[in-house]
C-alpha cells in the first residue's frame, strides 16, 4: 500500500507556487523551476536545463499561450521533432 508523504497543506503551497504568473504561462520557466537541474545525486546532476531543441519547443508553446490569452481555444497544438539516436523519447 502506498503511503502519503505530503500533507494537504504542502500540496496547496506547492500548487500556489506553481501558478504564479511567471511560471503558469511559461513552460520553460516551469521546467527550469520544477526539475532538479544540476543537483548532485539526481539524474540531472550533469545538466543545466533542457536541450536547445527542447527549449525551442517550450518557447514555441509559450508564444502560442501568449497569442491565445483571454480566449477559449479548443484547437490542438501539434509540434513535430525529428528523432535521431540520442534524442530523449517518451
N, C-alpha and C positions, 0 to 999 in steps of 0.2 A: 504494500500500500504506500502511496506517495504521501509525504508529509509536507506541510506548508512551512516555508522558511521565512516568509514575509507576512507582516500584519497588513490588514486593510489600509491602515493609515500610511504605511510605507508605499503601498501601491498608488494611493491617491497623490502622495507627494511626488513620486516619480512621474505620474501622468501630468501633473501640473507643470513640472519642469520640461517635459517633452512637448507641451503645447504652447510654449512661449512663442511669440511671433517670429523670433529669429530662427527657430527650428521647424515649426509646423509647416511652413510653405517652402522650405529649403532642404530638399533631400540630401544634398552633400553635407550641409552643416549637421543634419540629423545623424548621418552615418559617422561623421567625424566625432560627434559628441558621444554617441551610444557605444561604439566598439572600443576595446582597449588597445588602440594603436600604440605600438612601441612599449607596451607594458610587459616587463620581464615575467616569464613563467606562463605566458599565454601564447596561443598560436600566432598572434600578431606582433610578437615582440620585435621582429625584424622589419616591420612595415610601419611607415609613417602615415599611411592612409590608402584609399583606393587607388588603383592603377589609373593612368591617364585616360584610357578609354572609358573606364567606369565613371570617372569624374565628369567626362564629357556627357555621358548618358544622364547622370544625375543632374547636371546643369541644364540639359535639354528639358528634363521633366520640370525643373523649377521655372523655366521660361514658359512652358505650357500652363503650369499652375497660375503664374502671374497674368498671362494673357486672358485667362478664363475666370479671374477673380470676380466674385459678385454675381456670376451667372451659374445657373444649373446646367451642367454639361454632362450629357449622357453618352458622349462619344467614347469609343475605346481608343486608347493611345497605344500604338504598337511601335516598338523600337527593335530593329534588327542589328545584330552584331555578328560578323562572320567569325567562325571559330577555327582556330588552328591549335596545334599542340601547345600545351602550357596555359591556355586560357581557362579561367575558372568557369565551370559549368554547373548549374543546378536547376 
